Amino acid sequence: MGIQANITAVENEIAEAADSVGRNPSEVKLIAVSKTRPAEDVAEALLAGTFEFGENRVRELLDKQRDIQDIDRAIDKIPNIRWNLIGHLQRNKVKSIINKIALLHSLDSHRLAREIELRAAAEGASMDVLIQVNAGGEAQKTGIAPDECGKFLSLVIAECPHIRVRGLMAVVPFVSDPEDVRGLFRQTRALYDRLKDEYAGKGADFTELSMGMTGDYKVAVEEGATMVRVGTAIFGERVY
């Protein structure tokens, strides 16, 4: 199948998963993870009606933003694109993405938050972010431990007025059976709900819970994800 057919298949599975737990499928945004794919593939997905795209690396995101401008068949749709940075953001790359992305999914340290605050303040801008939660406690992955998220959120609110925390992104282990991470998704949803209630009106406006990738997005939708990050199921295997 081509990219358009793949998107339709993924959207249908999202709808089925949402329906199975009494959710409205419109509550779930599909983030098409276009990392390693050419701008032509982004254009094809764009023409199929997908407007949310996810990239892991700043340089690739910026190159794709430039290259998509040269694809005439997509030119009318380009203003509708929302770019999501879903990979680890190095502090020395922060300056490059101020005003270039709709949402950072991976705020994973106090030092990164302070750098974003510094750069955003200098530009008179603000940045919408999700706190990256290391839900599985994996040592090789970055993110805030679930039991530290409240303290971290308080620090960001107190020290970083140019950062708007919109919710959480869950990082879970890669598994062959998505049922193996259902519990982690459920725990992250409970954390999201608690923080949303606790910090309502106190400097955080939780609207997004980013959970699930190609191998487990249906379970993530069943457990409350408002965003799923799907690459391989849309674009095929990554091209390195």
MARMIBA-28091 format. One line per 5 residues: number of its first residue (from 1); for each residue z, x, y of N, C-alpha, C. Coordinates in nm, 3 decimals, padded with zeros to 5 digits, always signed. Example, Ala and Ser with C-alpha at 12.3 -4.5 7.8 and 13.67 -1.06 7.14 Angstrom:
<atoms>
1 = +00.780:+01.319:-00.569:+00.780:+01.230:-00.450:+00.780:+01.320:-00.330 | +00.708:+01.285:-00.225:+00.714:+01.367:-00.106:+00.787:+01.290:+00.003
</atoms>
This chain:
<atoms>
1 = +00.000:+00.083:-00.120:+00.000:+00.000:+00.000:+00.000:+00.087:+00.125 | -00.052:+00.031:+00.233:-00.052:+00.101:+00.359:+00.076:+00.075:+00.437 | +00.086:+00.135:+00.554:+00.207:+00.126:+00.634:+00.238:-00.019:+00.672 | +00.136:-00.094:+00.712:+00.162:-00.233:+00.752:+00.216:-00.315:+00.635 | +00.157:-00.298:+00.519:+00.204:-00.371:+00.400:+00.345:-00.327:+00.363
6 = +00.373:-00.198:+00.376:+00.508:-00.148:+00.345:+00.612:-00.209:+00.439 | +00.578:-00.218:+00.567:+00.671:-00.278:+00.663:+00.699:-00.423:+00.627 | +00.594:-00.496:+00.593:+00.612:-00.636:+00.553:+00.704:-00.647:+00.431 | +00.685:-00.557:+00.333:+00.769:-00.560:+00.213:+00.914:-00.531:+00.246 | +00.938:-00.433:+00.332:+01.076:-00.400:+00.370:+01.138:-00.515:+00.448
11 = +01.064:-00.571:+00.541:+01.117:-00.683:+00.620:+01.151:-00.802:+00.529 | +01.068:-00.826:+00.428:+01.097:-00.935:+00.335:+01.226:-00.909:+00.256 | +01.246:-00.783:+00.217:+01.367:-00.751:+00.142:+01.491:-00.759:+00.231 | +01.477:-00.720:+00.357:+01.588:-00.736:+00.452:+01.624:-00.884:+00.465 | +01.520:-00.968:+00.478:+01.543:-01.112:+00.493:+01.612:-01.169:+00.369
16 = +01.568:-01.127:+00.251:+01.628:-01.176:+00.127:+01.774:-01.133:+00.116 | +01.802:-01.007:+00.152:+01.939:-00.958:+00.146:+02.028:-01.033:+00.245 | +01.976:-01.056:+00.365:+02.053:-01.130:+00.465:+02.079:-01.273:+00.419 | +01.974:-01.337:+00.370:+01.988:-01.475:+00.324:+02.092:-01.487:+00.211 | +02.097:-01.385:+00.127:+02.186:-01.392:+00.010:+02.334:-01.396:+00.049
21 = +02.367:-01.352:+00.170:+02.507:-01.353:+00.215:+02.525:-01.443:+00.337 | +02.426:-01.528:+00.363:+02.438:-01.624:+00.472:+02.419:-01.567:+00.610 | +02.352:-01.453:+00.620:+02.324:-01.395:+00.751:+02.185:-01.436:+00.799 | +02.167:-01.434:+00.931:+02.035:-01.454:+00.989:+01.960:-01.322:+00.986 | +01.843:-01.315:+00.924:+01.769:-01.188:+00.919:+01.740:-01.128:+01.056
26 = +01.736:-01.212:+01.159:+01.709:-01.160:+01.293:+01.822:-01.073:+01.346 | +01.938:-01.076:+01.277:+02.050:-00.991:+01.318:+02.030:-00.846:+01.280 | +01.929:-00.816:+01.200:+01.910:-00.680:+01.146:+01.783:-00.618:+01.206 | +01.799:-00.503:+01.269:+01.685:-00.429:+01.323:+01.638:-00.326:+01.221 | +01.508:-00.318:+01.203:+01.449:-00.216:+01.117:+01.412:-00.095:+01.202
31 = +01.475:+00.019:+01.173:+01.441:+00.145:+01.239:+01.344:+00.219:+01.147 | +01.219:+00.233:+01.190:+01.119:+00.304:+01.111:+01.137:+00.454:+01.134 | +01.184:+00.523:+01.032:+01.215:+00.666:+01.046:+01.087:+00.745:+01.026 | +01.035:+00.793:+01.136:+00.902:+00.856:+01.136:+00.906:+01.007:+01.133 | +01.021:+01.064:+01.099:+01.032:+01.210:+01.097:+00.932:+01.269:+00.998
36 = +00.871:+01.377:+01.038:+00.768:+01.454:+00.966:+00.634:+01.382:+00.960 | +00.625:+01.259:+01.011:+00.499:+01.186:+01.007:+00.425:+01.204:+01.140 | +00.292:+01.202:+01.138:+00.216:+01.222:+01.262:+00.222:+01.100:+01.354 | +00.185:+01.122:+01.478:+00.184:+01.012:+01.576:+00.091:+00.900:+01.534 | -00.014:+00.931:+01.458:-00.105:+00.827:+01.410:-00.033:+00.726:+01.322
41 = +00.062:+00.773:+01.242:+00.140:+00.682:+01.159:+00.232:+00.594:+01.244 | +00.288:+00.652:+01.349:+00.368:+00.573:+01.442:+00.283:+00.464:+01.505 | +00.160:+00.500:+01.543:+00.069:+00.402:+01.603:+00.040:+00.288:+01.507 | +00.020:+00.320:+01.380:-00.008:+00.216:+01.282:+00.110:+00.121:+01.266 | +00.230:+00.177:+01.262:+00.350:+00.094:+01.252:+00.369:+00.011:+01.379
46 = +00.337:+00.069:+01.491:+00.348:+00.000:+01.619:+00.255:-00.121:+01.622 | +00.134:-00.102:+01.576:+00.037:-00.211:+01.574:+00.075:-00.319:+01.472 | +00.158:-00.282:+01.376:+00.207:-00.380:+01.278:+00.327:-00.458:+01.331 | +00.372:-00.426:+01.453:+00.481:-00.502:+01.514:+00.616:-00.436:+01.508 | +00.621:-00.309:+01.468:+00.748:-00.235:+01.465:+00.763:-00.157:+01.595
51 = +00.878:-00.170:+01.659:+00.897:-00.104:+01.788:+01.015:-00.008:+01.791 | +01.099:-00.011:+01.688:+01.215:+00.080:+01.681:+01.179:+00.195:+01.587 | +01.184:+00.318:+01.640:+01.151:+00.436:+01.560:+01.266:+00.535:+01.563 | +01.286:+00.603:+01.452:+01.394:+00.700:+01.440:+01.342:+00.839:+01.411 | +01.397:+00.935:+01.481:+01.362:+01.076:+01.460:+01.489:+01.157:+01.440
56 = +01.477:+01.265:+01.362:+01.592:+01.351:+01.334:+01.605:+01.467:+01.432 | +01.492:+01.514:+01.483:+01.493:+01.635:+01.565:+01.438:+01.609:+01.704 | +01.501:+01.670:+01.803:+01.462:+01.648:+01.941:+01.319:+01.691:+01.967 | +01.282:+01.811:+01.919:+01.149:+01.862:+01.946:+01.041:+01.771:+01.889 | +01.063:+01.724:+01.769:+00.964:+01.635:+01.707:+00.957:+01.501:+01.781
61 = +01.070:+01.452:+01.824:+01.071:+01.326:+01.899:+00.991:+01.341:+02.029 | +01.016:+01.447:+02.103:+00.946:+01.468:+02.230:+00.797:+01.490:+02.209 | +00.761:+01.565:+02.104:+00.619:+01.585:+02.074:+00.551:+01.453:+02.040 | +00.620:+01.368:+01.965:+00.561:+01.241:+01.925:+00.547:+01.147:+02.046 | +00.645:+01.150:+02.135:+00.633:+01.071:+02.257:+00.510:+01.112:+02.337
66 = +00.480:+01.240:+02.338:+00.361:+01.289:+02.407:+00.234:+01.253:+02.332 | +00.232:+01.278:+02.202:+00.110:+01.260:+02.124:+00.067:+01.114:+02.114 | +00.163:+01.022:+02.112:+00.127:+00.881:+02.099:+00.049:+00.833:+02.220 | +00.066:+00.901:+02.332:-00.006:+00.861:+02.453:-00.158:+00.882:+02.439 | -00.199:+00.966:+02.346:-00.342:+00.996:+02.329:-00.410:+00.905:+02.227
71 = -00.338:+00.811:+02.173:-00.396:+00.721:+02.073:-00.431:+00.590:+02.142 | -00.557:+00.573:+02.175:-00.600:+00.462:+02.260:-00.568:+00.325:+02.202 | -00.577:+00.311:+02.070:-00.558:+00.178:+02.010:-00.414:+00.129:+02.022 | -00.324:+00.220:+02.050:-00.183:+00.182:+02.061:-00.132:+00.178:+02.204 | -00.216:+00.211:+02.299:-00.170:+00.236:+02.436:-00.098:+00.117:+02.496
76 = -00.144:-00.005:+02.464:-00.081:-00.125:+02.523:+00.057:-00.152:+02.466 | +00.085:-00.099:+02.347:+00.213:-00.124:+02.281:+00.319:-00.019:+02.313 | +00.277:+00.096:+02.365:+00.368:+00.208:+02.384:+00.490:+00.173:+02.470 | +00.475:+00.093:+02.577:+00.595:+00.062:+02.657:+00.703:-00.011:+02.580 | +00.668:-00.070:+02.465:+00.767:-00.144:+02.387:+00.848:-00.057:+02.291
81 = +00.808:+00.070:+02.274:+00.878:+00.157:+02.179:+01.020:+00.185:+02.224 | +01.112:+00.180:+02.127:+01.249:+00.226:+02.147:+01.272:+00.342:+02.051 | +01.298:+00.461:+02.107:+01.319:+00.580:+02.026:+01.467:+00.597:+01.997 | +01.499:+00.614:+01.869:+01.636:+00.637:+01.824:+01.646:+00.779:+01.769 | +01.742:+00.856:+01.817:+01.769:+00.987:+01.759:+01.878:+00.970:+01.656
86 = +01.842:+00.991:+01.528:+01.937:+00.962:+01.420:+01.994:+01.087:+01.356 | +01.938:+01.204:+01.386:+01.986:+01.329:+01.328:+02.089:+01.396:+01.417 | +02.146:+01.503:+01.364:+02.246:+01.580:+01.440:+02.185:+01.634:+01.569 | +02.255:+01.614:+01.679:+02.210:+01.660:+01.810:+02.285:+01.787:+01.847 | +02.210:+01.896:+01.862:+02.272:+02.021:+01.906:+02.301:+02.013:+02.056
91 = +02.409:+02.074:+02.098:+02.449:+02.063:+02.238:+02.345:+02.122:+02.332 | +02.275:+02.228:+02.287:+02.175:+02.289:+02.375:+02.047:+02.207:+02.389 | +02.040:+02.094:+02.316:+01.922:+02.007:+02.325:+01.952:+01.879:+02.404 | +02.076:+01.863:+02.445:+02.114:+01.737:+02.511:+02.032:+01.714:+02.638 | +02.018:+01.817:+02.719:+01.948:+01.803:+02.846:+01.807:+01.748:+02.827
96 = +01.745:+01.782:+02.714:+01.605:+01.744:+02.690:+01.587:+01.596:+02.663 | +01.695:+01.527:+02.623:+01.675:+01.387:+02.584:+01.738:+01.287:+02.678 | +01.799:+01.333:+02.786:+01.853:+01.238:+02.883:+01.737:+01.151:+02.934 | +01.755:+01.022:+02.928:+01.654:+00.923:+02.968:+01.531:+00.920:+02.877 | +01.538:+00.984:+02.759:+01.423:+00.987:+02.669:+01.443:+00.903:+02.543
101 = +01.565:+00.857:+02.518:+01.590:+00.778:+02.398:+01.665:+00.650:+02.434 | +01.649:+00.550:+02.346:+01.721:+00.424:+02.366:+01.862:+00.433:+02.310 | +01.877:+00.507:+02.200:+02.008:+00.511:+02.134:+02.022:+00.639:+02.053 | +02.137:+00.703:+02.069:+02.177:+00.816:+01.984:+02.268:+00.762:+01.876 | +02.229:+00.777:+01.749:+02.309:+00.725:+01.639:+02.418:+00.822:+01.595
106 = +02.416:+00.946:+01.645:+02.492:+01.052:+01.579:+02.587:+01.129:+01.670 | +02.665:+01.057:+01.749:+02.771:+01.124:+01.824:+02.880:+01.164:+01.724 | +02.895:+01.295:+01.702:+02.979:+01.340:+01.592:+03.086:+01.441:+01.629 | +03.106:+01.465:+01.760:+03.213:+01.558:+01.798:+03.249:+01.539:+01.944 | +03.372:+01.582:+01.977:+03.419:+01.577:+02.115:+03.338:+01.671:+02.202
111 = +03.302:+01.787:+02.149:+03.223:+01.884:+02.228:+03.087:+01.827:+02.263 | +03.025:+01.757:+02.169:+02.895:+01.695:+02.199:+02.911:+01.586:+02.304 | +03.016:+01.507:+02.293:+03.039:+01.401:+02.392:+03.054:+01.461:+02.532 | +03.127:+01.570:+02.544:+03.146:+01.631:+02.675:+03.015:+01.687:+02.731 | +02.930:+01.740:+02.644:+02.801:+01.791:+02.690:+02.710:+01.676:+02.736
116 = +02.709:+01.568:+02.661:+02.631:+01.452:+02.704:+02.680:+01.401:+02.838 | +02.811:+01.391:+02.853:+02.868:+01.346:+02.979:+02.825:+01.436:+03.094 | +02.832:+01.567:+03.075:+02.793:+01.661:+03.179:+02.648:+01.643:+03.220 | +02.560:+01.636:+03.121:+02.416:+01.628:+03.149:+02.377:+01.491:+03.204 | +02.435:+01.386:+03.150:+02.402:+01.253:+03.199:+02.450:+01.235:+03.343
121 = +02.571:+01.283:+03.372:+02.624:+01.272:+03.508:+02.535:+01.346:+03.608 | +02.485:+01.463:+03.569:+02.399:+01.541:+03.657:+02.269:+01.469:+03.689 | +02.224:+01.385:+03.596:+02.098:+01.312:+03.616:+02.123:+01.171:+03.671 | +02.248:+01.135:+03.692:+02.278:+01.000:+03.736:+02.239:+00.897:+03.632 | +02.252:+00.934:+03.505:+02.209:+00.849:+03.394:+02.328:+00.814:+03.306
126 = +02.301:+00.735:+03.206:+02.401:+00.706:+03.103:+02.330:+00.708:+02.969 | +02.406:+00.722:+02.861:+02.346:+00.725:+02.728:+02.421:+00.629:+02.636 | +02.344:+00.546:+02.568:+02.400:+00.459:+02.465:+02.410:+00.536:+02.335 | +02.525:+00.526:+02.269:+02.548:+00.605:+02.148:+02.620:+00.522:+02.042 | +02.607:+00.568:+01.919:+02.689:+00.522:+01.808:+02.774:+00.640:+01.762
131 = +02.897:+00.614:+01.724:+02.981:+00.718:+01.665:+02.940:+00.734:+01.519 | +02.908:+00.858:+01.481:+02.871:+00.886:+01.342:+02.998:+00.898:+01.259 | +03.009:+00.811:+01.159:+03.127:+00.807:+01.072:+03.091:+00.872:+00.939 | +03.163:+00.977:+00.903:+03.143:+01.041:+00.774:+03.219:+00.959:+00.670 | +03.156:+00.847:+00.632:+03.225:+00.747:+00.549:+03.264:+00.801:+00.412
136 = +03.182:+00.894:+00.360:+03.208:+00.948:+00.228:+03.295:+01.071:+00.227 | +03.333:+01.121:+00.346:+03.418:+01.239:+00.354:+03.354:+01.365:+00.299 | +03.221:+01.376:+00.310:+03.151:+01.492:+00.254:+03.162:+01.611:+00.348 | +03.205:+01.723:+00.293:+03.229:+01.843:+00.374:+03.101:+01.896:+00.436 | +02.986:+01.877:+00.371:+02.861:+01.933:+00.420:+02.795:+01.847:+00.528
141 = +02.854:+01.733:+00.559:+02.796:+01.643:+00.659:+02.889:+01.632:+00.779 | +02.826:+01.619:+00.897:+02.905:+01.603:+01.018:+02.943:+01.456:+01.035 | +03.031:+01.432:+01.128:+03.074:+01.296:+01.155:+03.225:+01.290:+01.171 | +03.272:+01.177:+01.222:+03.414:+01.156:+01.244:+03.473:+01.089:+01.122 | +03.586:+01.138:+01.076:+03.654:+01.074:+00.964:+03.694:+00.931:+01.003
146 = +03.684:+00.837:+00.911:+03.716:+00.698:+00.947:+03.850:+00.680:+01.015 | +03.952:+00.750:+00.968:+04.086:+00.731:+01.026:+04.104:+00.803:+01.159 | +04.001:+00.877:+01.203:+04.005:+00.944:+01.333:+03.919:+00.873:+01.437 | +03.848:+00.769:+01.397:+03.750:+00.706:+01.487:+03.816:+00.640:+01.608 | +03.931:+00.578:+01.588:+03.999:+00.516:+01.701:+04.039:+00.617:+01.806
151 = +04.100:+00.726:+01.763:+04.141:+00.832:+01.856:+04.019:+00.891:+01.927 | +03.911:+00.914:+01.849:+03.789:+00.971:+01.908:+03.730:+00.876:+02.012 | +03.723:+00.748:+01.978:+03.669:+00.650:+02.072:+03.750:+00.646:+02.200 | +03.881:+00.653:+02.188:+03.967:+00.655:+02.307:+03.936:+00.774:+02.397 | +03.915:+00.890:+02.337:+03.882:+01.010:+02.415:+03.749:+00.993:+02.488
156 = +03.649:+00.941:+02.418:+03.517:+00.923:+02.480:+03.527:+00.825:+02.597 | +03.596:+00.716:+02.579:+03.611:+00.618:+02.686:+03.682:+00.679:+02.806 | +03.788:+00.757:+02.780:+03.868:+00.814:+02.889:+03.796:+00.925:+02.964 | +03.717:+01.005:+02.893:+03.662:+01.127:+02.952:+03.514:+01.122:+02.984 | +03.443:+01.021:+02.933:+03.296:+01.023:+02.942:+03.242:+00.890:+02.995
161 = +03.254:+00.866:+03.124:+03.209:+00.739:+03.179:+03.058:+00.718:+03.174 | +02.982:+00.825:+03.149:+02.836:+00.812:+03.141:+02.788:+00.791:+02.997 | +02.882:+00.772:+02.905:+02.848:+00.739:+02.766:+02.892:+00.596:+02.739 | +02.801:+00.518:+02.680:+02.834:+00.380:+02.642:+02.833:+00.372:+02.490 | +02.949:+00.353:+02.432:+02.960:+00.346:+02.285:+02.924:+00.204:+02.241
166 = +02.818:+00.193:+02.160:+02.767:+00.063:+02.117:+02.805:+00.028:+01.974 | +02.869:+00.120:+01.902:+02.908:+00.089:+01.766:+02.918:+00.213:+01.680 | +02.889:+00.196:+01.551:+02.906:+00.303:+01.453:+02.778:+00.324:+01.372 | +02.761:+00.447:+01.324:+02.661:+00.477:+01.222:+02.733:+00.535:+01.101 | +02.707:+00.480:+00.983:+02.771:+00.528:+00.860:+02.684:+00.631:+00.791
171 = +02.745:+00.742:+00.754:+02.681:+00.843:+00.670:+02.750:+00.838:+00.535 | +02.671:+00.810:+00.431:+02.728:+00.797:+00.296:+02.654:+00.892:+00.202 | +02.711:+00.920:+00.086:+02.643:+01.009:-00.010:+02.511:+00.951:-00.060 | +02.419:+01.040:-00.097:+02.296:+00.997:-00.163:+02.331:+00.966:-00.309 | +02.296:+00.848:-00.354:+02.328:+00.806:-00.490:+02.206:+00.738:-00.552
176 = +02.201:+00.737:-00.683:+02.089:+00.671:-00.751:+02.109:+00.521:-00.760 | +02.235:+00.478:-00.762:+02.266:+00.335:-00.768:+02.333:+00.295:-00.637 | +02.267:+00.212:-00.555:+02.325:+00.175:-00.425:+02.459:+00.104:-00.436 | +02.488:+00.046:-00.552:+02.619:-00.018:-00.569:+02.733:+00.084:-00.556 | +02.701:+00.212:-00.579:+02.804:+00.315:-00.571:+02.853:+00.338:-00.427
181 = +02.775:+00.293:-00.328:+02.818:+00.312:-00.188:+02.851:+00.179:-00.120 | +02.845:+00.070:-00.195:+02.877:-00.060:-00.135:+03.018:-00.058:-00.074 | +03.113:+00.000:-00.146:+03.250:+00.003:-00.095:+03.260:+00.079:+00.037 | +03.184:+00.188:+00.051:+03.187:+00.265:+00.176:+03.126:+00.185:+00.291 | +03.018:+00.112:+00.263:+02.961:+00.026:+00.366:+03.061:-00.082:+00.407
186 = +03.128:-00.139:+00.308:+03.224:-00.245:+00.337:+03.340:-00.192:+00.421 | +03.387:-00.072:+00.388:+03.496:-00.013:+00.466:+03.452:+00.017:+00.608 | +03.328:+00.065:+00.625:+03.278:+00.095:+00.759:+03.264:-00.033:+00.840 | +03.220:-00.141:+00.775:+03.211:-00.269:+00.846:+03.350:-00.315:+00.891 | +03.450:-00.298:+00.806:+03.586:-00.335:+00.844:+03.635:-00.251:+00.963
191 = +03.603:-00.121:+00.962:+03.638:-00.032:+01.073:+03.568:-00.077:+01.200 | +03.441:-00.108:+01.188:+03.362:-00.157:+01.302:+03.427:-00.282:+01.363 | +03.460:-00.377:+01.278:+03.520:-00.501:+01.327:+03.653:-00.476:+01.397 | +03.733:-00.386:+01.338:+03.864:-00.358:+01.398:+03.849:-00.292:+01.535 | +03.762:-00.191:+01.544:+03.743:-00.122:+01.672:+03.678:-00.213:+01.775
196 = +03.586:-00.296:+01.731:+03.521:-00.390:+01.823:+03.623:-00.482:+01.887 | +03.715:-00.533:+01.807:+03.819:-00.621:+01.859:+03.919:-00.545:+01.946 | +03.960:-00.427:+01.899:+04.065:-00.352:+01.968:+04.020:-00.303:+02.105 | +03.890:-00.266:+02.117:+03.842:-00.206:+02.241:+03.756:-00.300:+02.324 | +03.751:-00.427:+02.288:+03.676:-00.524:+02.368:+03.733:-00.529:+02.509
201 = +03.646:-00.510:+02.607:+03.690:-00.511:+02.746:+03.762:-00.386:+02.790 | +03.764:-00.283:+02.703:+03.835:-00.160:+02.736:+03.742:-00.039:+02.743 | +03.613:-00.063:+02.760:+03.520:+00.048:+02.778:+03.423:+00.070:+02.666 | +03.431:-00.010:+02.559:+03.334:-00.001:+02.450:+03.277:-00.140:+02.424 | +03.148:-00.147:+02.404:+03.082:-00.275:+02.379:+03.008:-00.264:+02.245
206 = +03.077:-00.298:+02.139:+03.019:-00.281:+02.005:+02.920:-00.392:+01.975 | +02.795:-00.350:+01.952:+02.690:-00.445:+01.914:+02.611:-00.399:+01.793 | +02.624:-00.271:+01.753:+02.539:-00.218:+01.647:+02.619:-00.145:+01.539 | +02.581:-00.174:+01.416:+02.637:-00.104:+01.299:+02.518:-00.053:+01.218 | +02.492:+00.077:+01.229:+02.376:+00.140:+01.166:+02.417:+00.190:+01.027
211 = +02.368:+00.121:+00.924:+02.402:+00.158:+00.786:+02.281:+00.134:+00.697 | +02.258:+00.227:+00.604:+02.156:+00.205:+00.503:+02.026:+00.276:+00.532 | +01.969:+00.334:+00.424:+01.841:+00.402:+00.429:+01.753:+00.346:+00.317 | +01.643:+00.414:+00.287:+01.548:+00.358:+00.191:+01.614:+00.320:+00.059 | +01.705:+00.402:+00.009:+01.761:+00.378:-00.123:+01.869:+00.272:-00.128
216 = +01.926:+00.235:-00.013:+02.042:+00.146:-00.018:+02.047:+00.043:+00.095 | +01.935:+00.023:+00.165:+01.942:-00.064:+00.283:+01.971:-00.210:+00.249 | +01.930:-00.255:+00.130:+01.957:-00.396:+00.096:+02.107:-00.420:+00.081 | +02.177:-00.328:+00.017:+02.322:-00.338:+00.006:+02.387:-00.329:+00.144 | +02.335:-00.240:+00.230:+02.390:-00.226:+00.364:+02.377:-00.356:+00.443
221 = +02.263:-00.424:+00.430:+02.245:-00.552:+00.498:+02.346:-00.653:+00.446 | +02.365:-00.656:+00.315:+02.463:-00.749:+00.257:+02.604:-00.723:+00.308 | +02.631:-00.598:+00.345:+02.765:-00.561:+00.391:+02.779:-00.559:+00.543 | +02.675:-00.604:+00.615:+02.692:-00.624:+00.758:+02.614:-00.534:+00.852 | +02.525:-00.449:+00.803:+02.448:-00.362:+00.892:+02.367:-00.445:+00.992
226 = +02.362:-00.397:+01.116:+02.272:-00.456:+01.215:+02.149:-00.370:+01.236 | +02.153:-00.248:+01.183:+02.038:-00.157:+01.186:+02.027:-00.088:+01.051 | +01.906:-00.078:+00.999:+01.882:+00.002:+00.878:+01.775:+00.104:+00.911 | +01.791:+00.226:+00.858:+01.705:+00.339:+00.892:+01.616:+00.369:+00.771 | +01.492:+00.324:+00.776:+01.405:+00.330:+00.659:+01.281:+00.415:+00.690
231 = +01.262:+00.520:+00.610:+01.148:+00.607:+00.628:+01.052:+00.606:+00.512 | +01.098:+00.654:+00.396:+01.010:+00.670:+00.280:+00.946:+00.539:+00.237 | +01.020:+00.430:+00.239:+00.966:+00.302:+00.195:+00.857:+00.250:+00.289 | +00.849:+00.305:+00.410:+00.745:+00.265:+00.505:+00.631:+00.365:+00.508 | +00.664:+00.492:+00.524:+00.562:+00.594:+00.547:+00.527:+00.676:+00.424
236 = +00.600:+00.660:+00.315:+00.580:+00.744:+00.199:+00.665:+00.869:+00.206 | +00.645:+00.957:+00.113:+00.724:+01.079:+00.108:+00.704:+01.163:+00.234 | +00.809:+01.233:+00.275:+00.801:+01.315:+00.395:+00.701:+01.429:+00.376 | +00.639:+01.466:+00.488:+00.543:+01.575:+00.488:+00.603:+01.691:+00.564 | +00.633:+01.802:+00.495:+00.696:+01.918:+00.559:+00.592:+02.028:+00.579
</atoms>
